[in-house]
């Protein structure tokens, strides 16, 4: 079952690469078919097998010899690994949670890479995440009898969004509006308690990774470093380890 979930994650990851490339360019995500972004040659099915085609072709286009971005196998493998972790964490307790978090996680991976490449966070993807979360909580309430913490979710949305809106205002544009909508949607998913942890982890990750990038001269002080991927990394840490991290923290305080 884990192997099947991994393969399914690779297949969805391959589609995420289509979203990452085409959405910022306002291109149709269904047509035309996959093609090399350098020579525009249509790709055969065997050129497009997730992860394995990249390894078999040694990271180069079969037709023009241009290098294929490492993004493609990284996105596919990341999505597959996240799916396996979600399966192990949620499937046996709640199949609905597993399915919805899989969809949400895939969209968040797409958002992270779009932000990395193009410094934008598409509203359409953030709205999709929010709608999926509303549907998830509603179905869990009516089919599994899980309470729908509407007030906690709304407070998480408005408080997280409000904090980031203040940061945008006082930073003079150091953070974008897409970060505001993204953290607000995640606030709805996590609720007040866990979204604060998400924000804390995002800033810690952002600081550590940014210092590393500057110290190694991969980035200069003038280069923009998008914050969306740090928010999403923090979200995954909270999703899988949130309660454990909070327990560890409060045990230290006590």
C-alpha positions as CSV (number, residue, x, y, z in Angstrom):
1,X,0.0,0.0,0.0
2,X,2.8,2.4,0.8
3,X,4.4,1.7,-2.6
4,X,1.1,2.4,-4.3
5,X,0.7,5.7,-2.4
6,X,4.3,6.6,-3.4
7,X,3.6,5.9,-7.1
8,X,0.3,7.9,-7.0
9,X,2.2,10.7,-5.3
10,X,4.8,10.7,-8.2
11,X,2.0,10.9,-10.8
12,X,0.3,13.8,-9.0
13,X,3.7,15.4,-8.6
14,X,4.2,15.3,-12.4
15,X,1.0,17.2,-12.8
16,X,2.1,19.7,-10.2
17,X,5.0,20.6,-12.5
18,X,2.5,21.5,-15.2
19,X,0.8,23.8,-12.7
20,X,4.0,25.4,-11.6
21,X,5.1,26.1,-15.1
22,X,1.8,27.2,-16.7
23,X,-0.2,29.0,-14.0
24,X,2.2,32.0,-13.8
25,X,2.1,32.3,-17.6
26,X,-1.7,32.1,-17.7
27,X,-1.5,29.0,-19.9
28,X,-4.1,26.2,-20.2
29,X,-3.1,23.4,-17.8
30,X,-4.8,20.7,-19.9
31,X,-3.7,21.6,-23.4
32,X,-1.3,21.4,-25.2
33,X,0.4,18.2,-24.0
34,X,3.7,18.1,-22.3
35,X,6.6,19.5,-24.3
36,X,10.2,20.5,-23.8
37,X,10.4,24.1,-22.5
38,X,13.6,24.7,-24.6
39,X,12.9,23.2,-28.0
40,X,9.1,22.9,-27.7
41,X,9.2,19.3,-28.9
42,X,6.2,17.2,-27.8
43,X,7.2,14.6,-25.3
44,X,6.4,10.9,-25.7
45,X,4.8,9.1,-22.7
46,X,8.1,7.4,-22.0
47,X,9.8,10.8,-21.8
48,X,7.4,11.8,-19.1
49,X,7.5,9.0,-16.5
50,X,7.8,10.7,-13.1
51,X,11.2,10.7,-11.6
52,X,12.5,7.7,-13.7
53,X,12.5,9.6,-17.1
54,X,14.7,12.3,-15.5
55,X,17.2,9.7,-14.2
56,X,17.1,7.7,-17.4
57,X,17.7,10.8,-19.6
58,X,20.4,12.0,-17.2
59,X,18.6,15.3,-16.7
60,X,18.6,16.3,-20.4
61,X,16.0,16.6,-23.1
62,X,16.1,13.6,-25.5
63,X,15.5,15.9,-28.5
64,X,17.7,19.0,-28.0
65,X,20.0,18.0,-25.2
66,X,19.2,20.9,-23.0
67,X,19.3,20.4,-19.3
68,X,16.0,19.7,-17.6
69,X,15.4,21.7,-14.4
70,X,16.1,19.7,-11.2
71,X,12.7,21.1,-10.1
72,X,10.8,18.4,-11.9
73,X,12.1,15.3,-10.0
74,X,12.3,17.3,-6.7
75,X,8.6,18.2,-7.0
76,X,7.6,14.7,-7.9
77,X,9.7,13.1,-5.1
78,X,8.5,15.6,-2.5
79,X,4.9,15.0,-3.3
80,X,5.3,11.2,-3.2
81,X,7.1,11.4,0.2
82,X,4.5,13.7,1.6
83,X,1.8,11.3,0.5
84,X,3.5,8.4,2.2
85,X,3.9,10.4,5.5
86,X,0.2,11.5,5.3
87,X,-0.8,7.9,4.7
88,X,1.2,6.7,7.7
89,X,-0.1,9.6,9.9
90,X,-3.8,9.8,9.0
91,X,-5.1,7.0,6.9
92,X,-5.8,4.5,9.7
93,X,-7.5,7.1,11.9
94,X,-9.4,9.1,9.2
95,X,-9.4,8.3,5.5
96,X,-11.1,11.6,4.9
97,X,-8.2,13.5,6.5
98,X,-5.7,11.6,4.5
99,X,-7.5,12.3,1.2
100,X,-8.0,16.0,1.9
101,X,-4.6,16.7,3.3
102,X,-3.1,14.9,0.3
103,X,-4.9,17.4,-2.1
104,X,-4.1,20.4,0.1
105,X,-0.4,19.4,0.4
106,X,-0.1,19.0,-3.3
107,X,-1.5,22.5,-3.9
108,X,0.9,23.9,-1.2
109,X,3.9,22.3,-2.9
110,X,2.8,23.9,-6.2
111,X,2.4,27.3,-4.4
112,X,5.9,27.0,-2.8
113,X,7.6,26.3,-6.1
114,X,5.7,29.0,-8.0
115,X,6.7,31.5,-5.3
116,X,10.3,30.3,-5.5
117,X,10.4,30.7,-9.3
118,X,8.1,33.7,-10.0
119,X,7.7,35.4,-6.6
120,X,3.9,35.2,-6.8
121,X,1.3,33.2,-4.9
122,X,-1.8,32.6,-7.1
123,X,-5.0,33.5,-5.4
124,X,-6.8,30.7,-7.2
125,X,-4.6,28.1,-5.5
126,X,-5.0,29.6,-2.1
127,X,-8.8,29.8,-2.5
128,X,-8.7,26.1,-3.5
129,X,-6.8,25.2,-0.3
130,X,-9.4,27.1,1.8
131,X,-12.4,25.5,0.0
132,X,-10.9,22.1,0.4
133,X,-10.4,22.7,4.1
134,X,-14.0,23.9,4.5
135,X,-15.2,20.8,2.7
136,X,-13.0,18.5,4.8
137,X,-14.2,19.9,8.1
138,X,-17.8,19.8,7.0
139,X,-17.6,16.2,5.8
140,X,-15.8,15.1,9.0
141,X,-18.6,16.7,11.0
142,X,-21.5,15.1,9.2
143,X,-20.0,11.7,8.4
144,X,-17.6,11.0,11.3
145,X,-19.2,13.2,14.0
146,X,-16.0,15.3,14.4
147,X,-16.9,18.7,15.8
148,X,-16.4,21.6,13.3
149,X,-14.4,24.2,15.3
150,X,-15.8,27.0,13.2
151,X,-14.9,29.8,15.6
152,X,-11.4,28.5,16.2
153,X,-10.9,28.2,12.4
154,X,-12.2,31.7,11.7
155,X,-10.1,33.2,14.5
156,X,-7.1,31.4,13.0
157,X,-7.8,32.8,9.6
158,X,-8.4,36.4,10.8
159,X,-5.6,36.6,13.4
160,X,-3.0,35.0,11.2
161,X,-4.1,37.2,8.2
162,X,-4.2,40.2,10.4
163,X,-0.7,39.7,11.8
164,X,0.8,39.4,8.3
165,X,-1.2,42.3,7.1
166,X,0.4,44.4,9.8
167,X,3.8,43.1,8.7
168,X,3.1,44.1,5.1
169,X,2.1,47.6,6.3
170,X,5.0,48.2,8.5
171,X,7.6,46.5,6.4
172,X,6.8,48.8,3.4
173,X,6.4,45.9,1.0
174,X,8.9,43.5,2.5
175,X,6.2,40.8,2.4
176,X,3.6,40.3,-0.3
177,X,-0.2,40.1,-0.3
178,X,0.0,36.5,-1.3
179,X,1.7,35.6,2.0
180,X,-1.2,37.2,3.8
181,X,-3.9,35.2,2.0
182,X,-1.8,32.0,2.3
183,X,-1.2,32.3,6.1
184,X,-4.9,33.2,6.5
185,X,-6.0,30.0,4.7
186,X,-3.6,27.9,6.8
187,X,-4.9,29.6,9.9
188,X,-8.4,28.3,9.0
189,X,-7.0,24.8,8.7
190,X,-4.9,24.8,11.9
191,X,-6.9,27.0,14.2
192,X,-5.4,29.7,16.6
193,X,-3.2,27.5,18.7
194,X,-1.3,25.7,15.9
195,X,-1.1,28.7,13.4
196,X,1.0,30.6,15.9
197,X,3.4,27.7,15.9
198,X,3.3,27.7,12.1
199,X,4.2,31.4,12.1
200,X,7.0,31.0,14.6
201,X,8.5,28.1,12.6
202,X,8.2,30.0,9.4
203,X,10.2,32.9,10.7
204,X,12.8,30.6,12.3
205,X,13.2,28.7,9.0
206,X,13.2,31.9,7.0
207,X,16.0,33.4,9.2
208,X,18.2,30.3,9.3
209,X,17.9,29.5,5.5
210,X,18.3,33.2,4.5
211,X,21.4,33.6,6.6
212,X,22.8,30.4,5.0
213,X,22.0,31.7,1.4
214,X,23.6,35.0,2.2
215,X,26.7,33.5,3.9
216,X,27.3,31.1,0.9
217,X,26.6,34.0,-1.5
218,X,23.9,32.0,-3.3
219,X,21.8,35.1,-2.7
220,X,22.9,38.7,-2.2
221,X,21.2,41.3,0.0
222,X,19.5,42.7,-3.1
223,X,18.0,39.4,-4.2
224,X,14.4,38.8,-3.1
225,X,13.8,35.7,-1.0
226,X,10.2,34.6,-1.1
227,X,8.6,33.8,2.2
228,X,5.8,31.5,1.0
229,X,8.0,28.4,1.0
230,X,8.9,29.0,4.7
231,X,5.3,29.3,5.6
232,X,4.6,26.0,3.8
233,X,7.6,24.2,5.4
234,X,6.3,25.4,8.8
235,X,2.8,24.1,8.0
236,X,4.2,20.6,7.2
237,X,6.2,20.6,10.4
238,X,3.0,21.5,12.3
239,X,0.9,19.0,10.5
240,X,3.1,16.1,11.3
241,X,4.8,17.2,14.6
242,X,2.7,20.1,15.9
243,X,1.4,18.6,19.1
244,X,4.7,17.0,19.9
245,X,6.6,20.3,19.4
246,X,4.1,22.1,21.7
247,X,4.3,19.4,24.4
248,X,8.1,19.5,24.2
249,X,8.1,23.3,24.5
250,X,5.7,23.4,27.4
251,X,7.6,20.6,29.2
252,X,10.7,22.7,29.0
253,X,8.9,25.7,30.5
254,X,7.5,23.6,33.3
